[in-house]
Amino acid sequence: MKVFYTPLPRGHQPSGQLREDGMVARPWRRSRYRWRHGNMEQTSVCKGCAGCFPDIDGPVHDTLTVSAGCWARFGQALALQYSDHRFWPAHQLLTDAYVLQHSRSDDRRSIRSAHVHLAALYAQLCLGQTEARVIALRRALSEFDFKPLGHPWPTPGQSILAVDLLAPDQHQMTVNAYAWRVLEDWRPFHELAERLCKV
C-alpha cells in the first residue's frame, strides 16, 4: 500500500494543533494538500466511512473507497506512527480497521482486502492473537481469492476523525475504540472472521 505524506524533519518538533476540520496543523512542515487546494473550508463526505473531511485535491488509494481528505488524514496517522515510536503500538490495529472500513467495492482486490483485514482485526480484538500471528495470517489469506460478501456492506458508525493524533496514550485509546466500532459494524461477518482465523 502506498502512503503519501511529507517526511518529518529531525530534531525538536513542536506539538501539533488539532484544527476544527480534524486535520493536524504542524507548523514545522508544509502540507502538499494545503497549497494544492485554496479553500480548506469546503468539505466532502468520504463514501467509505461517512466522515466529513476537507475537500482537497490529493492522492487516493487505487482500490479503497476513500476521499482524498480521508486518505490524507490516514497518512498523517501513519506518518506519526512511523516517526514516533510511542505511537507505533497502535499501527496494526489502525491499519486493519481503516482498510477494512474502506474496502467497499466489488473489485477482486477490494474483496480480498476486506477478508484479510476483517480476519486480522478479529484476531487481534476477539482472539488476542500476537502481532507475529496476525502478520502470518494476513500473509496466508492474501494468497486466496474470495467470493463477494453475502451481506450488504456495513453502515459505518465512526470515521478516523475520532482517532487522536496529539498524545500517544490518547492515540492508542482512540484507535482501540475506533477499531472496536469498525468490528462491531461488521458483526454480521464475525462467523466468517472466525473461520478465516483458522487458516
HUDARA-V989958 format. One record per residue. RES is the residue in one letter. PHI is phi as a letter, one per 20 degrees, with the letter a starting at -180 (none if undefined). Layout:
BEGIN
RES & PHI
RES & PHI
END
This chain:
BEGIN
M & none
K & e
V & d
F & d
Y & b
T & e
P & g
L & e
P & f
R & f
G & n
H & f
Q & c
P & f
S & f
G & f
Q & d
L & e
R & e
E & f
D & e
G & n
M & e
V & e
A & e
R & d
P & f
W & e
R & b
R & e
S & e
R & f
Y & f
R & f
W & e
R & e
H & c
G & f
N & d
M & e
E & e
Q & f
T & c
S & b
V & e
C & f
K & f
G & e
C & c
A & m
G & f
C & d
F & c
P & g
D & e
I & d
D & e
G & c
P & f
V & c
H & f
D & f
T & c
L & e
T & e
V & b
S & e
A & f
G & f
C & f
W & f
A & f
R & f
F & f
G & f
Q & f
A & f
L & f
A & g
L & f
Q & f
Y & f
S & e
D & c
H & f
R & f
F & e
W & f
P & g
A & e
H & f
Q & g
L & f
L & f
T & f
D & f
A & f
Y & f
V & f
L & f
Q & f
H & d
S & e
R & c
S & d
D & e
D & f
R & g
R & f
S & f
I & f
R & f
S & g
A & f
H & f
V & f
H & f
L & f
A & f
A & f
L & f
Y & f
A & f
Q & f
L & e
C & e
L & d
G & m
Q & f
T & f
E & f
A & f
R & f
V & f
I & f
A & f
L & f
R & g
R & f
A & f
L & f
S & f
E & e
F & e
D & d
F & d
K & f
P & g
L & f
G & f
H & e
P & f
W & f
P & f
T & e
P & f
G & d
Q & b
S & d
I & f
L & f
A & f
V & e
D & f
L & d
L & d
A & d
P & g
D & f
Q & f
H & f
Q & f
M & f
T & f
V & f
N & g
A & f
Y & f
A & f
W & f
R & f
V & f
L & f
E & f
D & g
W & e
R & g
P & g
F & d
H & f
E & f
L & f
A & f
E & f
R & f
L & f
C & f
K & e
V & f
END
